Amino acid sequence: MPGNDAPAKSTTRAPCLDDIPELIECMCNEKGEKSAAATKRVYELCDVGHKQNRVPMVCSGKWDVLTPLAKCLTQESGDGRHLACLALNNLSIPTENKRVMALGPAAKEVIGGLCKVIAEDKQESYLCCICLMNLSFLEASITSILKHSPSSDGSVIPPLSNPDSLIRVLEKLLANCPTVSKSGSGKSEGVRWACGLIKNLAKSEENAILFGKTDICKCVVDNLRNNSMTPPSRWTSNSLEDFSLFVVLNLAQWNGSKEALLDAETVKVIKPMMSEGDLQGLKATMACAFLDAEWREFPDGGQQASKTVADLMTNIVEKKGKDGQYAYGVFKLYTATKAFCSLARCANESSDGKEANTKTLATPSSVALCLQVVSDLVLSASEDSEGGSKYVPDPNSAEYCCLAIEHMLPAILAKAEQETKSQNTDKAVSEISNMFNSYKDVQGTSQKARKSAENASNLIKAANGTARPILEISYDLWLQYRKREGQPLDQFISRDAGVEVDETGPLDFLPCVGGNDGEGSCAIA
């Protein structure tokens, strides 16, 4: 995560943690050079050569360095303000510190001070954006950060109604940026890191509703539109373009901001990027799927889209990244599964052949992965089930996988070239339809998912008796996965085959079997 790790130069003895009380007092009660000198010493305590001090300075409970540093952000003196930005930036890097800085007692002062520097367009604006971005990597903080909306009298003002709120400050920063800023300038750096901050804040559905009511969506699309001369393959990580496309992707998945992106003609701008066979192509592909691009707009008849998104789902479930493109944790499973579901819906709704188009997506490995996500959720919800998954999916991901399978059924249930009966298909039909019926009854499953599961179960049941190759192979892969994980293989086998009897009567069925008198009083004559 970005931070300013430049080593600090010291003209006297190196500071130590025991100096903090004296330094805090000087920062709070002195002005000018004396206050700036104390701030510099605090910065030196947490610079690149003293990383081990960062967590104790914030989390030990011995001192409050955050409030004095936040106060320094309001100074007119550039030195003290700049040094406070550097210190806060370094302190915001450790994961332990993020919660204290973003949600703790000094959070209002810290976020307020950073926001004020950005609003006043000081030269340290980009450092403040980086600091806020560092804090926003703590997902628990992203809604509270964006809700920052200060008032002079302490009254509560909705963020969208307050020109001094963080969201309006960021909107103004992006809107006032020249069409083509000089790379590396203070203005361009501020916009770049502001987009990095927005990228993280846009992961929340609640935040997306707020973003959708501002011009921020239009601004980030304009960033991509105005820099279209640079091919995505040449974008560097954390560049303005890289951040802007991430913002588009994160906002495109939420209904609250989707309309604003459609109004900005986002698909038209990012559609050419889908042909890139790298991270940027993946991001553009998923965003176009979320924004309801038509199936014919995906390159190679959707082949590349199908493979890259399915690979992403697999990597997330297996808790790994992709060399040279993304690390594990960059994408959430619900984002990847929703993108795959959106692609399946696009293919299913296309007017030029549902079966052919959905077949592009319905590879046995992709279908098996969707079955795996849904069944793992069912298994995790069953208290009496033994075994389990290493990756317990969230309910949204299971829902998107269920919907994806429903959309892909024209291909999944396609018959073999020569119609024959198949016991393997019958077995697959029985277990998969039972699994969807079990999923339908899992507590918390949405009405939309219940309806999809029921429809999928019924259509799959109707396929009984005739060989369905994709269904069979997908079932076999799903079964292999469950064996590897040590999951109960009888979880979805139907138990409605009937009741066995012997000469004494029904076995383990009626209470009279094996009575206390030692004789079966329910014997069948």
Backbone torsions as a table, in degrees:
resi	resn	phi	psi	omega
1	MET	NA	143.7	-175.8
2	PRO	-63.8	145.8	174.1
3	GLY	-163.0	167.3	177.9
4	ASN	-99.8	98.6	-174.8
5	ASP	-102.7	26.4	177.9
6	ALA	-69.0	133.4	-179.4
7	PRO	-65.5	140.1	179.7
8	ALA	-90.5	142.6	178.3
9	LYS	-94.5	132.4	-178.9
10	SER	-114.0	134.4	-179.3
11	THR	-95.3	-12.8	178.6
12	THR	-125.5	-162.1	-180.0
13	ARG	-63.1	150.9	-179.9
14	ALA	-65.0	137.4	179.2
15	PRO	-70.0	159.6	175.6
16	CYS	-134.4	167.7	-175.3
17	LEU	-60.7	-29.6	179.9
18	ASP	-65.8	-16.3	179.4
19	ASP	-80.1	-11.4	-170.2
20	ILE	-58.4	-47.1	-179.1
21	PRO	-55.8	-42.2	179.6
22	GLU	-67.0	-41.0	179.5
23	LEU	-65.0	-40.8	178.5
24	ILE	-61.6	-45.0	179.9
25	GLU	-60.3	-41.7	179.4
26	CYS	-66.8	-41.4	179.5
27	MET	-62.2	-36.8	-175.3
28	CYS	-82.3	-34.2	-171.1
29	ASN	-106.5	-18.0	179.1
30	GLU	-100.2	168.5	178.6
31	LYS	-131.4	171.4	174.1
32	GLY	61.4	-133.6	-172.3
33	GLU	-64.9	-37.4	-179.0
34	LYS	-64.2	-44.6	178.3
35	SER	-64.5	-42.0	-179.8
36	ALA	-64.6	-37.5	179.4
37	ALA	-64.3	-40.5	178.1
38	ALA	-66.4	-40.1	178.2
39	THR	-62.6	-38.1	178.7
40	LYS	-63.3	-39.8	179.9
41	ARG	-65.4	-38.2	176.5
42	VAL	-63.4	-42.2	177.6
43	TYR	-61.1	-42.7	179.5
44	GLU	-60.8	-30.7	179.7
45	LEU	-67.0	-21.2	-176.6
46	CYS	-125.0	19.0	179.8
47	ASP	-74.9	-172.8	-173.5
48	VAL	-62.5	-25.1	179.1
49	GLY	-85.0	-6.0	-177.8
50	HIS	-133.2	43.1	-179.3
51	LYS	-58.8	-29.3	-177.6
52	GLN	-66.1	-16.1	-179.4
53	ASN	-85.6	-16.1	-168.8
54	ARG	-62.2	-46.6	-178.9
55	VAL	-69.1	-47.4	177.8
56	PRO	-58.8	-36.1	-179.0
57	MET	-62.2	-31.3	-176.0
58	VAL	-102.8	-38.7	-167.8
59	CYS	-104.2	-8.3	-175.1
60	SER	-70.9	-24.0	-176.8
61	GLY	82.3	0.2	-179.0
62	LYS	-79.3	-33.2	-175.6
63	TRP	-138.5	159.6	170.7
64	ASP	-114.4	91.8	178.0
65	VAL	-88.1	-16.1	-174.1
66	LEU	-71.4	-44.9	-178.4
67	THR	-63.1	-46.7	176.7
68	PRO	-61.4	-39.9	178.5
69	LEU	-65.1	-40.6	177.6
70	ALA	-63.2	-37.3	178.3
71	LYS	-64.5	-36.7	178.9
72	CYS	-64.0	-23.6	179.6
73	LEU	-66.0	-21.7	-178.5
74	THR	-89.4	-1.4	-178.7
75	GLN	-69.2	146.3	175.4
76	GLU	-76.6	-29.1	178.9
77	SER	-63.9	123.8	-177.0
78	GLY	-65.2	-35.9	-175.9
79	ASP	-63.0	-51.7	-178.9
80	GLY	-61.7	-41.2	-179.6
81	ARG	-65.5	-44.0	-178.3
82	HIS	-63.7	-44.7	-179.6
83	LEU	-65.7	-36.6	176.9
84	ALA	-64.3	-39.2	177.1
85	CYS	-62.4	-43.4	179.9
86	LEU	-62.7	-44.1	-179.1
87	ALA	-64.8	-47.7	179.9
88	LEU	-62.2	-36.9	179.1
89	ASN	-61.6	-47.7	179.9
90	ASN	-66.3	-38.6	-179.9
91	LEU	-69.0	-22.3	-177.4
92	SER	-81.5	-4.5	-175.7
93	ILE	-76.2	-48.8	-178.4
94	PRO	-62.7	139.7	-178.9
95	THR	-58.8	-39.2	-178.8
96	GLU	-61.3	-33.7	-176.4
97	ASN	-76.2	-27.2	-174.2
98	LYS	-59.3	-43.5	-178.0
99	ARG	-63.4	-42.0	-179.7
100	VAL	-66.3	-43.5	-176.0
101	MET	-72.9	-34.9	-175.8
102	ALA	-92.8	-25.7	-174.3
103	LEU	-126.6	-6.0	-175.9
104	GLY	-82.7	-172.7	-175.9
105	PRO	-59.1	-30.0	-177.5
106	ALA	-95.7	6.9	-174.6
107	ALA	-59.6	-42.9	-178.3
108	LYS	-60.6	-43.3	-179.7
109	GLU	-68.7	-42.3	-178.6
110	VAL	-64.8	-54.0	-178.3
111	ILE	-64.6	-39.2	179.2
112	GLY	-63.5	-42.4	179.3
113	GLY	-65.2	-43.5	178.4
114	LEU	-63.0	-43.3	-179.5
115	CYS	-63.2	-38.4	-178.9
116	LYS	-64.8	-41.0	178.3
117	VAL	-63.2	-42.0	178.7
118	ILE	-64.0	-43.8	-177.7
119	ALA	-62.7	-35.9	-178.4
120	GLU	-84.9	2.2	175.6
121	ASP	56.6	40.6	177.5
122	LYS	-72.3	164.0	-178.6
123	GLN	-67.0	-17.9	177.7
124	GLU	-87.1	7.0	-177.4
125	SER	-53.0	-42.3	-176.6
126	TYR	-66.4	-34.0	176.9
127	LEU	-65.8	-37.2	179.0
128	CYS	-68.3	-37.4	176.5
129	CYS	-64.9	-39.9	178.1
130	ILE	-64.1	-43.0	-179.8
131	CYS	-61.5	-46.3	178.4
132	LEU	-63.9	-37.2	177.4
133	MET	-63.9	-42.4	177.2
134	ASN	-57.7	-44.3	179.8
135	LEU	-65.5	-33.0	-176.0
136	SER	-76.1	-5.4	172.2
137	PHE	-69.8	-16.0	171.0
138	LEU	-84.0	105.0	-171.9
139	GLU	-62.7	-27.0	179.0
140	ALA	-65.7	-14.6	-174.7
141	SER	-98.7	-12.1	-165.4
142	ILE	-68.8	-31.1	178.0
143	THR	-73.8	-39.4	-179.3
144	SER	-69.0	-35.5	178.4
145	ILE	-62.5	-47.8	-176.2
146	LEU	-70.8	-22.5	179.5
147	LYS	-80.0	-0.7	-179.0
148	HIS	-56.9	118.6	-176.1
149	SER	-148.5	85.1	-174.1
150	PRO	-74.5	156.3	173.8
151	SER	-144.4	149.6	-175.9
152	SER	-68.0	-29.7	-177.1
153	ASP	-103.2	6.4	178.3
154	GLY	82.1	2.9	179.7
155	SER	-72.5	156.2	-179.1
156	VAL	-87.0	119.7	178.5
157	ILE	-119.4	124.7	177.7
158	PRO	-55.8	139.3	-176.2
159	PRO	-51.9	-40.6	-177.2
160	LEU	-72.4	-16.0	179.5
161	SER	-98.0	2.9	-174.8
162	ASN	-120.7	113.5	179.8
163	PRO	-64.2	-16.5	179.9
164	ASP	-95.3	0.7	178.8
165	SER	-70.0	158.4	-178.1
166	LEU	-60.6	-41.5	-176.5
167	ILE	-65.3	-37.4	178.5
168	ARG	-73.8	-33.4	176.3
169	VAL	-64.8	-43.8	178.3
170	LEU	-65.8	-40.3	178.5
171	GLU	-60.0	-44.8	179.8
172	LYS	-64.4	-41.1	179.6
173	LEU	-60.0	-46.4	-179.5
174	LEU	-70.0	-40.1	-176.6
175	ALA	-69.0	-31.6	-176.8
176	ASN	-89.7	0.9	180.0
177	CYS	-74.1	135.3	177.0
178	PRO	-56.3	153.3	-178.6
179	THR	-54.3	-42.3	175.8
180	VAL	-129.7	101.0	179.9
181	SER	-81.0	151.3	174.7
182	LYS	-68.8	122.8	-177.8
183	SER	-59.4	132.1	179.1
184	GLY	90.0	-7.1	177.9
185	SER	-73.1	161.5	-180.0
186	GLY	-58.6	-40.2	-179.2
187	LYS	-65.5	-46.5	-178.2
188	SER	-67.5	-36.0	178.2
189	GLU	-66.2	-38.9	177.4
190	GLY	-61.7	-44.9	179.5
191	VAL	-65.8	-41.7	-179.0
192	ARG	-59.2	-51.7	-176.9
193	TRP	-75.3	-24.1	172.4
194	ALA	-64.2	-39.3	177.2
195	CYS	-67.9	-32.6	174.5
196	GLY	-64.4	-39.9	176.3
197	LEU	-65.2	-46.7	-178.9
198	ILE	-62.5	-35.1	177.3
199	LYS	-54.3	-45.0	179.9
200	ASN	-73.1	-43.0	-178.5
201	LEU	-64.9	-26.9	-177.3
202	ALA	-75.4	-2.9	178.4
203	LYS	-74.5	-10.8	-179.3
204	SER	-98.0	131.6	178.0
205	GLU	-63.7	-36.3	178.5
206	GLU	-63.9	-42.3	178.1
207	ASN	-66.8	-35.6	-178.2
208	ALA	-60.0	-34.9	178.0
209	ILE	-61.2	-41.8	178.4
210	LEU	-67.0	-47.0	-179.8
211	PHE	-59.2	-36.6	-178.6
212	GLY	-65.9	-14.8	179.8
213	LYS	-102.4	14.2	177.0
214	THR	-122.7	-179.8	176.5
215	ASP	-90.8	8.1	-177.1
216	ILE	-63.1	-39.4	178.6
217	CYS	-58.3	-47.0	179.4
218	LYS	-62.5	-40.4	-177.9
219	CYS	-64.0	-43.2	-178.2
220	VAL	-70.5	-33.4	175.5
221	VAL	-67.3	-38.4	176.4
222	ASP	-63.4	-34.3	175.9
223	ASN	-57.1	-41.5	-179.9
224	LEU	-74.9	-38.1	179.8
225	ARG	-65.8	-42.9	-175.1
226	ASN	-78.1	-15.7	179.8
227	ASN	-112.9	26.0	-173.7
228	SER	-70.9	-10.9	-179.9
229	MET	-73.5	-21.5	178.5
230	THR	-91.2	117.3	-178.5
231	PRO	-65.0	142.6	-178.4
232	PRO	-54.3	-29.2	-179.7
233	SER	-64.2	-16.8	-179.5
234	ARG	-102.9	-0.3	176.9
235	TRP	-67.8	141.0	174.7
236	THR	-94.6	156.9	177.4
237	SER	-61.4	137.8	-179.6
238	ASN	68.9	18.2	173.3
239	SER	-77.2	168.2	178.4
240	LEU	-57.7	-42.9	-178.6
241	GLU	-66.9	-42.3	179.2
242	ASP	-60.5	-48.1	178.5
243	PHE	-62.7	-43.1	-175.4
244	SER	-63.6	-40.7	178.7
245	LEU	-68.7	-33.5	174.9
246	PHE	-64.2	-41.0	178.0
247	VAL	-60.4	-46.4	179.1
248	VAL	-58.0	-46.2	-179.8
249	LEU	-60.9	-48.8	-176.3
250	ASN	-66.3	-35.8	179.7
251	LEU	-79.0	-28.9	-176.8
252	ALA	-64.8	-26.0	-176.0
253	GLN	-79.3	-9.5	-177.6
254	TRP	-108.6	135.9	180.0
255	ASN	-62.2	-30.3	-176.7
256	GLY	-66.1	-22.0	-179.1
257	SER	-120.8	-6.1	-176.9
258	LYS	-60.3	-43.7	-176.9
259	GLU	-62.6	-39.5	179.5
260	ALA	-64.4	-36.6	177.7
261	LEU	-70.2	-36.6	176.7
262	LEU	-65.4	-39.3	177.8
263	ASP	-63.2	-28.9	-179.9
264	ALA	-85.8	7.9	-179.7
265	GLU	55.0	46.4	-174.8
266	THR	-62.5	-43.8	-177.9
267	VAL	-58.6	-40.4	179.7
268	LYS	-60.6	-37.2	-177.4
269	VAL	-76.2	-42.0	-171.9
270	ILE	-97.1	-9.2	-178.5
271	LYS	-54.7	-43.2	179.6
272	PRO	-63.1	-22.5	-177.9
273	MET	-73.9	-16.4	-177.0
274	MET	-63.9	-26.2	-177.2
275	SER	-75.6	-9.8	176.7
276	GLU	-69.0	129.7	-177.8
277	GLY	-91.6	43.1	-177.7
278	ASP	-138.8	-162.1	-178.1
279	LEU	-58.6	-42.5	-177.8
280	GLN	-65.7	-37.6	176.5
281	GLY	-64.0	-39.0	177.2
282	LEU	-63.1	-46.5	-179.6
283	LYS	-62.1	-44.5	-179.9
284	ALA	-64.6	-39.2	180.0
285	THR	-62.8	-47.9	-179.1
286	MET	-65.5	-39.7	179.3
287	ALA	-63.8	-42.2	178.7
288	CYS	-64.1	-36.2	177.3
289	ALA	-64.5	-44.5	178.5
290	PHE	-62.1	-33.5	-175.5
291	LEU	-92.0	19.3	171.3
292	ASP	62.9	36.6	173.9
293	ALA	-61.6	148.1	179.3
294	GLU	-72.8	151.9	-175.1
295	TRP	-57.7	-37.3	-178.4
296	ARG	-66.0	-15.8	-179.0
297	GLU	-81.9	-12.4	178.1
298	PHE	-84.1	129.9	-175.5
299	PRO	-58.9	152.7	174.9
300	ASP	54.6	38.4	178.2
301	GLY	61.3	27.2	177.8
302	GLY	85.4	0.7	-176.7
303	GLN	-60.6	-48.6	-177.7
304	GLN	-66.0	-41.5	179.5
305	ALA	-60.6	-45.1	-179.6
306	SER	-59.7	-47.2	-175.6
307	LYS	-68.3	-46.3	-174.5
308	THR	-67.7	-40.8	-179.0
309	VAL	-72.2	-39.5	176.9
310	ALA	-63.9	-39.8	176.6
311	ASP	-61.9	-40.1	179.3
312	LEU	-62.7	-45.0	178.0
313	MET	-58.7	-45.8	-179.6
314	THR	-60.6	-45.8	-178.5
315	ASN	-63.0	-39.1	179.6
316	ILE	-65.4	-46.0	-179.8
317	VAL	-62.5	-36.5	-179.8
318	GLU	-87.8	4.9	175.8
319	LYS	57.1	52.1	176.8
320	LYS	-143.8	162.0	177.9
321	GLY	-100.4	-160.1	177.4
322	LYS	-132.0	122.0	-174.7
323	ASP	-53.4	129.6	176.8
324	GLY	79.3	-1.9	-177.8
325	GLN	-124.7	-59.2	-177.0
326	TYR	-152.1	151.4	177.1
327	ALA	-94.7	160.6	175.0
328	TYR	-62.2	134.9	179.4
329	GLY	103.4	-16.3	179.3
330	VAL	-66.8	-40.4	179.8
331	PHE	-112.7	143.9	176.4
332	LYS	-90.3	152.1	179.8
333	LEU	-62.0	-37.4	-178.4
334	TYR	-66.1	-28.1	176.6
335	THR	-71.4	-46.5	-178.8
336	ALA	-65.5	-44.3	-179.0
337	THR	-69.0	-34.3	177.6
338	LYS	-67.4	-38.2	177.1
339	ALA	-63.5	-43.4	179.4
340	PHE	-64.6	-41.3	177.5
341	CYS	-61.9	-41.6	179.5
342	SER	-64.7	-39.6	176.2
343	LEU	-62.9	-42.7	179.8
344	ALA	-62.9	-39.5	178.0
345	ARG	-65.9	-42.4	177.6
346	CYS	-58.5	-44.1	-179.2
347	ALA	-66.3	-40.4	-178.0
348	ASN	-68.7	-34.4	-176.7
349	GLU	-88.7	-2.0	179.5
350	SER	-68.4	150.1	-173.9
351	SER	-88.2	-6.1	-173.8
352	ASP	-111.7	51.6	172.3
353	GLY	104.4	92.4	-178.2
354	LYS	-62.8	-46.8	-175.1
355	GLU	-64.5	-44.0	-178.5
356	ALA	-64.8	-42.3	-177.2
357	ASN	-73.0	-42.8	179.2
358	THR	-69.4	-22.7	178.2
359	LYS	-65.7	-27.4	177.0
360	THR	-60.7	-37.5	-179.0
361	LEU	-88.8	-32.5	-171.3
362	ALA	-83.3	53.9	170.9
363	THR	-72.3	148.1	-178.7
364	PRO	-54.1	-36.8	-179.1
365	SER	-67.5	-37.4	179.1
366	SER	-71.0	-41.7	178.2
367	VAL	-64.0	-43.8	179.2
368	ALA	-61.7	-38.1	178.8
369	LEU	-64.7	-41.4	176.8
370	CYS	-63.0	-42.7	176.5
371	LEU	-60.5	-40.5	-179.6
372	GLN	-61.0	-45.4	-178.2
373	VAL	-62.9	-44.8	-179.3
374	VAL	-66.2	-46.2	-176.6
375	SER	-68.9	-32.4	177.2
376	ASP	-64.7	-36.8	176.6
377	LEU	-66.6	-42.4	178.3
378	VAL	-59.8	-44.2	-177.8
379	LEU	-65.1	-41.0	-179.5
380	SER	-67.7	-24.1	-179.5
381	ALA	-87.6	-9.4	-178.3
382	SER	-94.8	108.2	-176.0
383	GLU	-64.1	-30.0	-175.0
384	ASP	-93.0	5.7	-178.4
385	SER	-87.2	138.5	174.5
386	GLU	-92.8	160.6	-178.6
387	GLY	76.1	-179.2	-179.0
388	GLY	172.4	-178.7	-177.5
389	SER	-102.4	148.2	173.9
390	LYS	-69.7	-25.7	180.0
391	TYR	-122.1	103.8	179.1
392	VAL	-86.0	114.2	-176.1
393	PRO	-73.5	159.3	175.1
394	ASP	-83.4	159.4	-177.8
395	PRO	-58.5	-35.3	179.8
396	ASN	-63.5	-42.4	-179.7
397	SER	-63.4	-41.4	177.7
398	ALA	-62.9	-40.5	178.8
399	GLU	-63.0	-45.3	-179.3
400	TYR	-64.5	-35.8	178.2
401	CYS	-68.9	-38.0	176.6
402	CYS	-62.8	-46.9	179.4
403	LEU	-63.6	-38.9	179.5
404	ALA	-61.3	-45.0	179.5
405	ILE	-62.4	-41.6	178.1
406	GLU	-59.1	-43.8	-179.8
407	HIS	-66.8	-30.6	-176.9
408	MET	-88.5	-0.8	-175.3
409	LEU	-56.6	-33.4	176.9
410	PRO	-55.0	-35.5	178.2
411	ALA	-86.2	-41.3	-177.2
412	ILE	-60.5	-36.5	-175.8
413	LEU	-98.1	11.8	177.7
414	ALA	-62.5	138.2	-177.6
415	LYS	-78.3	159.5	173.8
416	ALA	-67.3	158.8	-178.7
417	GLU	-56.8	-40.7	175.5
418	GLN	-108.8	115.9	-176.8
419	GLU	-65.4	119.7	176.8
420	THR	-139.3	161.1	174.8
421	LYS	-82.8	151.2	-177.4
422	SER	-147.0	120.1	176.5
423	GLN	-65.7	-32.2	179.1
424	ASN	-64.4	-39.9	176.7
425	THR	-65.0	-42.5	-180.0
426	ASP	-60.5	-40.3	179.1
427	LYS	-66.5	-42.7	178.9
428	ALA	-62.8	-43.9	179.3
429	VAL	-58.1	-46.1	-176.6
430	SER	-63.5	-51.0	-175.0
431	GLU	-70.4	-42.2	-177.2
432	ILE	-67.9	-41.7	178.9
433	SER	-65.9	-37.6	177.2
434	ASN	-66.0	-36.8	179.2
435	MET	-63.5	-43.4	178.8
436	PHE	-65.9	-34.8	175.9
437	ASN	-66.0	-37.3	176.3
438	SER	-66.2	-42.2	179.5
439	TYR	-62.2	-39.1	-179.2
440	LYS	-58.0	-31.0	-175.6
441	ASP	-94.7	0.2	178.6
442	VAL	-68.0	132.5	-178.8
443	GLN	-61.1	134.2	178.6
444	GLY	95.5	-8.7	178.0
445	THR	-66.9	131.3	-176.2
446	SER	-69.1	161.3	179.6
447	GLN	-61.7	-38.0	179.6
448	LYS	-63.9	-42.3	-179.8
449	ALA	-68.8	-39.0	178.0
450	ARG	-60.2	-44.5	-179.1
451	LYS	-64.6	-41.0	179.0
452	SER	-64.4	-44.8	-179.5
453	ALA	-62.8	-41.3	179.9
454	GLU	-65.3	-42.7	-179.9
455	ASN	-65.6	-44.2	179.3
456	ALA	-61.9	-43.5	179.7
457	SER	-59.9	-45.4	-178.6
458	ASN	-65.6	-42.8	-179.2
459	LEU	-67.2	-37.4	178.5
460	ILE	-68.4	-41.3	177.5
461	LYS	-59.0	-38.6	-178.3
462	ALA	-67.6	-15.1	-179.4
463	ALA	-85.4	2.0	-176.9
464	ASN	-63.4	144.3	173.1
465	GLY	99.5	-16.4	-179.7
466	THR	-128.1	140.0	-177.5
467	ALA	-61.4	130.2	176.6
468	ARG	-126.2	93.9	-170.0
469	PRO	-56.4	-47.1	-177.3
470	ILE	-64.7	-40.6	178.3
471	LEU	-61.6	-44.0	-178.8
472	GLU	-62.0	-49.4	-176.3
473	ILE	-66.9	-40.1	178.7
474	SER	-62.3	-42.3	178.3
475	TYR	-62.3	-41.9	-178.9
476	ASP	-63.6	-41.4	177.9
477	LEU	-65.0	-40.7	178.2
478	TRP	-63.5	-41.4	179.6
479	LEU	-65.3	-41.0	178.2
480	GLN	-61.4	-42.0	178.2
481	TYR	-60.0	-45.5	-177.9
482	ARG	-64.9	-35.6	176.7
483	LYS	-65.5	-45.4	-179.8
484	ARG	-60.0	-36.8	-177.3
485	GLU	-82.7	-5.4	-178.8
486	GLY	70.3	29.4	-179.8
487	GLN	-82.7	153.6	179.1
488	PRO	-64.4	122.5	-175.4
489	LEU	-82.5	-9.1	179.2
490	ASP	-99.8	11.3	-174.6
491	GLN	-59.0	-37.6	-174.3
492	PHE	-117.6	17.8	176.0
493	ILE	-82.4	133.5	-177.5
494	SER	-64.2	135.5	177.8
495	ARG	-108.6	18.6	-178.2
496	ASP	-99.6	34.6	-176.4
497	ALA	-79.3	-17.7	-179.6
498	GLY	133.0	-176.8	-177.6
499	VAL	-118.1	124.6	179.5
500	GLU	-77.1	149.1	177.0
501	VAL	-134.2	156.8	167.3
502	ASP	-130.5	-165.8	-174.2
503	GLU	-65.8	-15.1	-180.0
504	THR	-94.5	-7.8	178.4
505	GLY	125.3	-168.0	-178.9
506	PRO	-61.9	136.3	-178.7
507	LEU	-85.7	126.2	175.7
508	ASP	50.5	40.5	-177.5
509	PHE	-126.3	-58.4	-179.7
510	LEU	-92.2	146.3	-177.9
511	PRO	-63.3	-18.4	-176.1
512	CYS	-79.7	-11.4	179.8
513	VAL	-69.4	133.4	179.5
514	GLY	63.2	45.3	-177.3
515	GLY	-67.6	172.9	-177.3
516	ASN	-65.1	-22.5	-178.7
517	ASP	-81.1	-1.2	177.4
518	GLY	79.6	-1.6	179.0
519	GLU	-120.5	142.8	179.1
520	GLY	-81.2	107.2	-178.2
521	SER	-81.0	-3.7	178.7
522	CYS	-108.8	25.6	-176.3
523	ALA	-61.4	147.0	177.1
524	ILE	-91.4	124.8	-175.6
525	ALA	-74.8	NA	NA
